[in-house]
Amino acid sequence: MRTCGVLMHITSLPSPYGVGTLGSEAYKFVDFLKKAGQTYWQILPVGPTGFGDSPYQSYSAFAGNPMLIDIDELIKAGLVSEDDKDLKILAEKKEFADFGQMFSFKRLILAKAHAAFAANADSEQMYLFGKFCRKNAWWLDDYAMFMSMKYFFKQVMWTEWADSYRLRDSQTLAKYAEEHGVDIDCWKFMQFLFFRQYKNLKKYANKRGISIYGDMPIYVSMDSSDIWANPEMFMLDSDRKPTKVAGCPPDDFSPTGQLWGNPLYDWDYMDKNNYKWWIKRVQYSAKLFDLTRIDHFRGFESFYAIPAGDKTAEHGEWLQGPSMKLFSAIKADLGDVKLVAEDLGFLTDEVKAMLKAAGYPGMNVLEFGFGGEDSSYLPHNYVKNSVVYIGTHDNETALGWYLAQDKAGKKRIRKYLGLDKSASDSKVVRELIRCAYASVSENCVIQMQDWLCLDNSARMNIPSTIGGGNWAWRMDKDACTKELAKAMKKMAKTYFRKVPKGE
């Protein structure tokens, strides 16, 4: 079935509180997507972010980001006062997301909401909170203690904590839990709020015919509860420091390669444990999202391992991953799960064979196709079982990309699109969208920035960089016009991409 959707993270929504949330603007965006004839709302990972604000570097593979909690709902529930001084600071108008300042104040507000809940919640609400904690104890207990300790130790990485905390001495953890029980409970309460609000939004979206298309990073952050609580699953030494870290080898675009720094999985251990952690992770994602993109899919066939401590990725080596053993185990346990493989980058025949055997759709990025040679990323070479993008969150906006081309590059693009040199820049962008929609790819996803024809000032991320506006773009409150919805729906109908039939 041919479908279409929009890529925009929740943080990019308009909001009076500095960062987009799961509140009213998210519901309005769902309504807009329905009017625009879309099927999918693609979002980035929703885990709690740390240094650098990247959703791909999260404190947990399972927790939700408290930054996304809607404060207005808490005000209506009587858990937060609309006169709160911290709320007024949070509500200062900001064009771009300011995660650091916002969470400092939002955490204080959420702590007050927890105190109000603990003092005034009725028996039904307390039962629901307790039920949530029991159901999710397998990850929530470690996460809540980890976050409480992280703030206790002034937010330094857990590898810098005192040994008895870092190495999880049972007596130390028990004593800490006894002395800091309220704070640990508060971190659990934030998760309770997040997942309650997220599930309500997803239920509303699904009812309107909109599916949520989520994202699962392949690796977890070193500074995460996952590694702190499960060191045996990763390539760590006896002192729980990484022996090798993730990245990509040097190429024409990056002479020294990309050094991501994430710890690598001990796939031998995972195999002996029947991939239980990964099966839980995929199962959990399947409950959160209607469709999930797995980042860096090629890393499951073989992965680039860089000696820990290296300053560049020049001296890494390729090591064997689990390949189809993992995906066969997932299918045997969970059946057919709706996944999309991010199969961009250096692909060997073995990686292509793994993708074919798994049966997941891969990805096409139109911006990669105009290097001068016939490319697999040009639409006439696509296969049906794929998702097409002009660019993803890691790429330039369509307008920014086109403007950055030299004279020959622009001519090549216009020629492919059937345009002459008199075509305006906005016309080129709209024809790139049309080209993606017309392709044989069963799913077409366009960044919201491209529908709005924005330049690179609206770019979401520049890979291998920190700061500089990464992850900070926010959509203008009046951007989702009736005229835009009409144009998007017309495009969907023209190229026979499913229009939602929800209420």
N, C-alpha and C positions, 0 to 999 in steps of 0.2 A: 504494500500500500504506500502510495506517494504522500509524504507529509512535509511540513515546514515548521520552522520555529525561530525564536529569537534568543540570542545569547546576551544576557545581562545579569551580572551578579546582584544579589539582594542589597549589598552595600551601596550600589549605584542608584538606588531609588531615591527620590526626593524624601526629605524627612526634616522635621523641625529640630532634630537632636543630633545633627552632625554626621550621621551615618545612616544609610537606609536600613529599615527594619522589617519585621514581619507584620507590621501594622497596616493601617488603612491604605497607604500608598501601594502596598503589595497587592491588596485586593483590587484596587483600581487598575493596576497593571494587568492583572488577570482578566478583568473585564475588557480592557483595551485589546489584549491578545485575542480574545474571542471575537470581538468586532472586526479585528484585522484578519480573521480567517486562519489563525495559527493553530498548530497542534501542540507544540512543545515550548516550554519556557526552560531554557538551559541556564543553569547557575554553576558557579564555581564551588569548590569544597566548602562546607559549612562549619568546619571545626574551629575551635578557639585559636586565634592567631596570636603570635608573639612578636619578637623582634623582626622588623622589616615588614610586618603586616601581611605577609604572604599567606593566602589560604592553603598553600601547598607545604607550609611549615607550621604544623599545628601541635598544640600541647597534647592532643589525643586523636587517635584514629576513629573514635566513637562518639566523643562529646560534641555538643553544639556550641556555637559561638555566642556567649552572653551579650556581645555587642549588638546582636540582631534582635534581642528581646524588645518588644514594643512597650514603651513606658506608659503610653496613653491607656492601654488596657489595664495596667496596674493602678493607675489613677482611678479609673472607673470602678475597679474592684475594692477601692479604699485602702490599698496597700502603700500608696505613695501620695503625698500631698502635692497638689499643683502649685503650692506656694513655696515648695522646698528650694532653698538657695542653691543647692547643687544642681537642681533641675534647670534653674534659670541660666546657670553657666553652661550647662549642656546644650541649651536651646539657642546659644549664640549662633547667628547665621554664618555658615561656612560654605563656600562654593565647592571645595573639595573635602573629601573625608579626612578627618584628623583622628586616627585611631588611638594614638597615645594619650592625648589630652581627654578624649571622649571617655575612654574606659576608666581613667582615674576617677572621674566623677560618676560614671554609670555604675561602677562597682560599689561606690558608697550608697547610691540610691537603691541598688538591688539588695544591699545588706539591710537597709532600713525596711525594705519590702519583706525580707525574710523575718525580721524581728516582729513586724506587724502581723505576718501570717502566723508565726509561732504563738503570738499572744491572743489572736482573735479568730483563727480559722475554726469553722465548725467541724463536727466529727466526720462528715462526708469528705471535706477537703483534706483533712488529715489522713483519712483512709486512702485517698487517691495518691497523695504524696508518698505515703508508706508503701503502697503497692508499686509505684514507679521505682522507688529505691530498691525494693526486693527483686523486682523483675530485671533490673539492670545492674545488680550488685556485682556481676562478673567483670564489669569494667568501671562502674561508677565509684565503687569504694576506693580503688587505687587512684582514680583521677581526682576525686575530691580531696583525698589526703595529700596527693602530689601538689595540687594547686595551693592548698592551705600552707604546706611547708615551703612552697616556692615564695610566697609572700612573707612568711616567717623569716626566710633567709634573704630578704630584700631583693627577690627576683633574680638572683644569680642562677646559673645552670645547675641542675642537680648534681652534676659531676664535681661541683665545688663545695657541696654540703659536707658537714662533718661526717666522718666515716660511718658511724652507727646509723645515720639517716640515709646516707648514700647507698650503703650496702644492705639496708632494710633489716637491721637487727630487730628481732621480734619484740623484745622488751622495750626498746626505744620507741617503736611504732605504737605499741599498746599504751605507753605512758603519754605519748603525744596525743593520741586519740582521746584519752581521758581528759587531758588539760585543754584541748582545743576542739572539743566536740561541737560547740556551737558554730565555729567557723567552718569546720568540715561539713556540717549540716547545711550551711549557707551555700556552699559550692554545689551541693546536691540539689538544693532548691532552685538555683539558677538553671540547672539542667532540666528540672521539672517544668519550669516556666518556658524554656526554649522549646522543648519537644511538644508541650501542649499547644503553644502558639503555632509551631511549624505544622503539626498535624492538622490543626484547624484550617490553616491556609491551604494545605495540599488537598484536603477534603473539598474545600470550596472550589479550587482549581479543577479538580477531577470532575466535579459536578457540572462545571461549565464547559467541559470537554477539553480542558488543557492538562497535558501531562507534564510532570516535572522531570527534567533531564538533568541528573546530577553528575558529580565528578568525584572519582576516587584516585588520589595520588598513589603511585606504586610504593613510594618509600614513606617512612615516618621520620619525624624530626628527632634528632639526638636529644633535644630538650623536651622530652615527652614522657607522659606517664606509662606509655606502652613499653618503652625501653627500660625505664626505671624499674617497672614491675616484672618484666619478662626478659632479662638480659640474655638468657640462654638461647633466645631465638635469633640473635644477631652476632655478627662477627666482632666480638669484643675480647679484650684480653682479661687476665685474672683480676685486674683493677677496674674493670668495666669501662675501659677506654677503647674506642674503635681501632681495629687493626687495619681495616681498609674502608674507604668511603666511596660514595657514588659520584658519577660524573659522565662526561662524554669525551672521546679522544679529540685531538686536534684535527681541524679540517680547514678548508679554504676561508671559511668565515670566522674561525676562531683558532689562530695559530698555536695557542697553548692549551686548547681544549676548554671544557667547562668543568669547573670544580664545584659540585653541588654540596658535598660535605655530609650527606645523609649516611648513617650507618647502613651496612648491607645485611641482608638476611643470611642466616646460616641455613641454606636450603637442605643440607643433609639432616639437620635437626628437624626441620619442618616436614621432611619426607618421612622420617621415623615416627613423627607424631601425626601422620596421616593428614597433614595440612589443616589441622583443626582450627588454628587461629585465622587462616585465610578463608576458610569456609564460613566461619562466624562473621568475618568482615564483609564478605560478599552477601551473605544472608541479611545482615543488618542494613547494608546499602540498598538491597532490593526492597526492603520494607520502607525505607525513607524515600526512594525515588522510583519513578515508573520506568526509567531508563538510566543506565549509569555508564559514563565514559571511564575506562581504565587508562590512566596516564602512563606513558612510556611502556607500551605493551611489549615492545621488542626486548625489554629487560627481563622478561620471563624466559626467553629462549637462551640468551647469553647477556651478561651485564659487564660493564666496564668498572673495574675495581682499581682504585688509586690508593697507594700507600698513605695511611693516615699521617698527617704532618706535612705532606707535600704542599707547596704553594701554588702549583699548577697541575693540570691533568696530563702532562706530557709523559709520565712514566707509569701509566696504568697498564692493566692487562685485561683481556677478555676471559671471563670465567663462565662455566656452564650453568644455566638456570634450570628450573624444573620442567620447562616446556609443557607438553601436553599432559604430563602426569598430574600437574596442578589442576588444569581445567577439566580433566577427566574425573578427578576427585570431586570437584565442585559440582559437576553435572550429576555424578552418581548420588551425591547427597542432597542436592537442591533441585535437580531437574534443569529445565531450560530457563536460565536467568537472562533477562534482557540487558546485554552489555554492548558497548561500542569500544573498539580497540583503537587507541591513539597510536597509529602505526607510522608516524612521520619520522623522518631522519634516515639514518643508515640502516637499510634493510638487506639482510642476506637471504639467500634462497631458503635457509632453515627457518628464518623468521616468517617468510611468506608462507611456507608450508605449515607452520604452526597456526597462523591466522586462518588459513584455509581449512585445516582440520578442526579448529575451534568453531568455525562458522560465524564468527561475529563480524558485523560490518566494520570496515576500516574507514579512514578519513581522507578526504581530498581538500587541499587548500589551493584555491585559485591563484593566489598571489605567488605561489611557488612555480607556476607553469610558464612564465613568460621570459625565460632566460635566453631565448633565441633558437633553441632546439625543440623538436617535438618532445613533449614531456607527458609523463603519466598524470600530471596534475592539471592538464588541459582537459576540458569537459568532453571532447570527442573520444577520449581514452578511458573514461570512467566505466565502472561496472555498477550494476544495480545495487548490490549489497554494500552500500557505502553511504556516508554522510558528507555532504559538500559544504564548505565554508569559503567565503572570500578570504577571510583571515580569522584567527582565533584571538583570545585574550593576549596571547604572546606575540602577536603580529601588529604591524601598523594598521591603522584604519584604512579603509579602501581609498579614501581621498588622500590621506597622508602618503600612502604607498604610491599612488599614481603621481602625485606632485613631486615625489622624490626621484622619479625615473628621469633618465637623460632623454634627449630628443628622440633617439632611435628607439628607446624603450617605450616611450609614449606612442610613437607611431605604430610599433608592433602591437600594442594593446588595442589601439583604435582599429587597426586593420582586422584583428580577430573579432572585434565586436561589431564590425560593419559600419564604423563611424569615420567621417572625414575630419580634417584638422580644425574645422570650425566648431566641432562639438564642445560644449562647455564642460568644465570639470564635473559638475553635478550630473550632467547627462552621462558621462563615462561611468560614474559610480552607479547610477540607476541601471545602466546596461550590464555592468558586472553582476548586479543582483539578478537581472533577468537571465543572464547566462547561467548562473548557478541554478536558478529555479527551473530553467528549461532542460537541464542536464538529466541524464538517466538515473543519477543517484536517487535512491528511494527517500532519503531525508535531506532537506536543505535547511541549514541554520545560518542566519545572518546576524552579525553583531548589531545591537541597537544603534551604536554610533554610526554604522554604515547606512541604516535607514534614515538617520538624521543628517547624513552627509557631513560629518564632522572631521576635522583634520587631526593631526597627531597630538594636539593638546588634549584630546580625549582618549588617547591610547591607554589601555588598561595596564600593560606591563611590558617592560623591556627585560628579557631574560638575562640572568647573571648580573643584575644590578640591584642595588638597594636604595630606597628613597627616590628622589627625583620625580615624585608624582605617581609612582607605581601603586596600583590598586586603589587610587584615590578618586578616580573620575566619578562624578554624579550627574545624573540626568536632570535637566531643567524641569521644573514642576509643570510647565505648560507644553512640554514637548509632544505628548501623545494626543495629537489632534484628530478630529474626525476625518479630515482630508487624508492624513497619513494612514489611518486605519482603512479607509476606502481603497487607497492605492495598494496597500499590502494584500487586502482581500482579493482585489482584482488580479493581482499577480498569482496568488494561490489558485484561483479558479482557472485562470488562463492555462496554467501548466498542470492542471488536474492534481493538485496537491490537496489532500483532504481538508475540508473546512469543518470545524467542530460543531457538533449537534447538541451540546449540553444546554442546560436551562439558561 
